[in-house]
Amino acid sequence: MRFDVVVVGGGSTGSSIAYYLASRGAGKIALVEKQRVGWGQTGRSTAVVRMHYSTEPLIRMALESWKILRDMEKAVGGPSGFTEVGFLIFAGPEDLDGLKRNVELQKKLGVETRLLDPEEVEEILPHVSTEGLAAAAYEPHSGYADPVTTAQTYASAAVREGLVLMEDCEVSSVRRQGRRILGLETSKGLLEADVVVNATGVWCNRFFEMTGVEMPVKIYREEIVVWKRPARFEGNHPVVGDLPNNYYMRPAGETQTYMGSINPDLSKPGRYATDFDLEERVGIETATKYGEAVSKRFPVMAEAGFAGGWVGLYDVTPDWLPVIGFSQDVENLFNAVGMSGHGFKLCPAIGILASDIIMGKKTSIIDPLFLHEKRFTEKRYATSSYRYGVIS
Ligand SMILES: Cc1cc2nc3c(=O)[nH]c(=O)nc-3n(C[C@H](O)[C@H](O)[C@H](O)COP(=O)(O)OP(=O)(O)OC[C@H]3O[C@@H](n4cnc5c(N)ncnc54)[C@H](O)[C@@H]3O)c2cc1C
């Protein structure tokens, strides 16, 4: 079968790219997914949607994406599950300058956000301990969404625009000649395309290997713990990112909270998703460690019940920002990988940006060079106001 564009990977990244290509008239498009749409790391995401970033391009992308996720029915014709609960990021004295800088930059770019002193934080979060807290930044209109629903909304909307959706279809090898991909061998036959989009997430190094391309993406393991909150802490709470205590948390309904780390354990990087056991259970050791961290900020959480958890993987680049753009080595390969643990909230902007570049349009969101892989060969890494991590 021959297509104008074949997108490999039906996570939030690939589904969004496929939708914007199909809906903007890029021709005959296929979305190829070895499992089902949203069953990769998208399905393991806590799906926090915030606009706090250190650089202008990422803030622009997060703002554009938030607008679409918030109004997904109107923008794309299906739900995203966006829930506005607000987002607070806590900084100690060491991160105060970075926090202030980011908030100023966000305001300049049109994000509704403000700095809060510890007393103001207590007004929003009655259970909080503000010990060691220099200030917080507050985005009242941020929150979280449903990542699988969002990916499925994009894929279904793309199908309505003529997309060929191929689930249970794995790309097993890549036919390359010189600087071009000629075709993809899949479990459903050979697919040929003018452009191949690699949106394979934590499986990207396997795809790069099949294509004969090098990319500095490492795979890291992350654990999410689910807490059953004590009765006196029930109801919705804002999403919280606590830099001094290295965790973030978001509500999951009225009684539960998902919790993960801002900087995961970087001591054991992998190259392939298969280096890790995705079915591994999150045990009492992790629950104890996370419980101690969250109870420092919310003493009431010492009474929370451990309600399980799951393991997820991040595809991490050297500067914790995605790689978006045509490959330097293979002219018809477009990469959208290295989401570095924070790619869900950016998926609408990534889809628009990728479709702009592939269709040869002038893109208005950011300068496409900012996220191009060239930055690694040119040692021009993006900077962060904090240590590199999911809040970059
Ligand atoms: C625990 C965890 C928490 C997170 N929390 C957040 C958060 O709060 N906010 C946020 O913005 N982001 C978060 N993220 C990151 C976010 O979920 C991802 O960056 C985002 O969903 C984009 O994923 P993706 O589409 O790039 O990859 P995936 O969803 O993994 O999609 C890639 C797809 O490619 C398919 N595939 C791979 N190889 C092949 C092949 N050879 N042939 C066919 N198909 C193939 C896979 O089956 C998979 O479905 C989190 C991630 C994890 C793991």
The ligand as an ORCA input file, in Angstrom:
! r2SCAN-3c Opt
* xyz 0 1
  C       4.354      7.465     34.315
  C       4.240      8.586     33.325
  C       3.698      9.795     33.713
  C       3.610     10.845     32.804
  N       3.025     12.012     33.183
  C       2.892     13.015     32.299
  C       2.234     14.219     32.679
  O       1.784     14.356     33.807
  N       2.090     15.189     31.744
  C       2.606     15.063     30.479
  O       2.492     16.008     29.694
  N       3.231     13.930     30.099
  C       3.389     12.913     30.965
  N       4.014     11.753     30.587
  C       4.586     11.650     29.240
  C       3.503     11.410     28.236
  O       2.612     10.425     28.663
  C       4.083     11.020     26.874
  O       5.153     11.870     26.552
  C       2.981     11.203     25.839
  O       1.866     10.405     26.149
  C       3.455     10.925     24.434
  O       3.679      9.591     24.234
  P       4.055      9.082     22.782
  O       2.864      9.139     21.910
  O       5.277      9.799     22.320
  O       4.472      7.588     23.111
  P       3.509      6.317     23.346
  O       2.237      6.680     23.966
  O       4.326      5.289     24.026
  O       3.199      5.894     21.864
  C       4.130      5.245     21.034
  C       3.391      4.129     20.331
  O       4.217      3.577     19.332
  C       3.854      2.229     19.200
  N       4.963      1.553     18.522
  C       6.245      1.492     18.939
  N       6.996      0.811     18.070
  C       6.174      0.444     17.074
  C       6.372     -0.302     15.878
  N       7.560     -0.812     15.551
  N       5.304     -0.523     15.071
  C       4.087     -0.013     15.393
  N       3.855      0.697     16.514
  C       4.874      0.918     17.348
  C       3.630      1.785     20.642
  O       2.833      0.622     20.732
  C       2.992      3.006     21.264
  O       1.577      2.926     21.322
  C       4.099     10.680     31.472
  C       4.628      9.448     31.079
  C       4.687      8.408     31.988
  C       5.270      7.085     31.545
*
